[in-house]
Amino acid sequence: MQTPKVHERSRARGWALQALYALEMRGAGPDALVQTLEDVFDQLQVARRNASYSMVLVRLVAANLPRIDRVLSDALENWRMDRLAVMDRNILRVGITELVFVDDVPPLIAVREGVALAERYGTPESPRFVKGVLDAVARNVAAQRP
């Protein structure tokens, strides 16, 4: 059985993903990401008390998007960012954000949650692809830590 914190964070990742996807579909820049998440909360009628981890993720992505995308590009083999499906690209951004910037999420959990998002929102090929990329990023992050 999942603890409430784990379940809340899983839902929060989904909301953050929806905001990233909506932002990209609108063609807006990262400075509009927090407002886009607020719009998602309003549409889904999310209680603000349940939204804090989504806001953490979205703020981290907004502040660090060039670095996140650089980490993602470096982890891709035989792929370019612009060839990735929009949903896969944003699932990977959420996972990389946790791997690089969130200390209280173990790498295994960040990868597993990325795969779960890919199973829910991606194509049939997405979970395997997301797992491979996030595993590579997790190895690189671990190798760079003291």
Helices and strands as residue ranges (DSSP letters): H 4-26, G 30-32, H 33-44, G 48-50, H 52-75, G 81-83, H 86-101, H 107-121, H 126-144
